[in-house]
Amino acid sequence: MAAPAAFSLREVLGAFRGCVTERREVLLEPYLRGWRGLIRFLHSLGAVFSFISRDAEAKVQLMEGYCRGERRERYVSLQAMVQYELASGVVDPHKRSGRADSGCRTVLRLHRALRWLQLFLEGLRTAGEDSRPSAICTDSYNASLAAFHPWVIRKAATVAFCALPPRGAFLEAMNVGSAEDAVAVLGEALPYIRDVYGITQELFAEHRLLDLP
Ligand SMILES: CCCCCCCCCCCCC/C=C/[C@@H](O)[C@H](COP(=O)(O)O)NC(=O)CCCCCCCCCCCCCCC
């Protein structure tokens, strides 16, 4: 019997390729599959990151529940979800408080983190060989997600980033071959991640959902 294939970030990043349909809809199943793999990768980087992976995991799990639940046809794509949750009053862009378990506010958190991922991967790919992932990660975080986090989370995140391995070891942990291969995989995945981010951003902006509490 063949051994199970080793975990590689190639498939994870590839999941984002499968998200966008011909009609420019974002499918939730591959979106969550992509996140699951990223969380698994984060686990492999050590326990310092577990407060981050726990939060991401809880959000992915909540969304997986919707995708398998009674109303699963409403959660096939982000477009279907937005339409359903707005029409049924699960979310209301005009209210200051809202349900903490809605699909829209949960995806919004992942969506903001996807912007961090995009900047981080871009940085990793284009920075020189002696660049440090911890510095790239901090810069990407400060330019994106940090704006949505309170001081204490920002502080904890910045401390955790210092534990990231140096570039060579980081690229190796991706398990896609040599450092050059890893950089190539990042380059292939980025346009898809950018596309998913862009479509989601437009969808949420159109329905005034970008500030859901
Ligand atoms: C490789 C290093 C990984 C660094 C991860 C960078 C993101 C730092 C995020 C810090 C979040 C801390 C945890 C708490 C967050 C929540 O407060 C906050 C708000 O939620 P709430 O409104 O429900 O309260 N949650 C969030 O913003 C969602 C955060 C989701 C983070 C997902 C991070 C996944 C990281 C995957 C790493 C993969 C790297 C791949 C590189 C090739």
The ligand as an ORCA input file, in Angstrom:
! r2SCAN-3c Opt
* xyz 0 1
  C       3.397     31.988      9.550
  C       3.035     32.843     10.706
  C       1.622     32.896     11.024
  C       1.203     34.176     11.583
  C      -0.281     34.402     11.538
  C      -0.579     35.840     11.249
  C      -1.896     36.278     11.660
  C      -1.884     36.803     13.081
  C      -3.243     36.786     13.616
  C      -3.296     36.962     15.096
  C      -4.646     36.498     15.575
  C      -4.679     36.227     17.047
  C      -5.832     35.406     17.518
  C      -7.121     36.110     17.809
  C      -7.829     36.699     16.911
  C      -9.194     37.255     17.081
  O      -9.269     38.225     18.096
  C      -9.561     37.868     15.748
  C     -10.940     38.489     15.773
  O     -11.900     37.504     15.936
  P     -13.266     37.846     16.702
  O     -13.843     39.065     16.042
  O     -14.096     36.614     16.564
  O     -12.891     38.123     18.141
  N      -9.464     36.823     14.746
  C      -8.918     37.034     13.531
  O      -8.523     38.130     13.170
  C      -8.772     35.841     12.606
  C      -7.337     35.444     12.602
  C      -7.076     34.277     11.714
  C      -5.603     34.039     11.598
  C      -5.284     32.934     10.669
  C      -3.838     32.717     10.537
  C      -3.502     31.514      9.738
  C      -2.052     31.462      9.474
  C      -1.639     30.499      8.446
  C      -0.169     30.582      8.225
  C       0.241     30.012      6.966
  C       1.494     30.567      6.431
  C       1.793     30.031      5.072
  C       3.049     30.533      4.527
  C       3.539     29.910      3.281
*
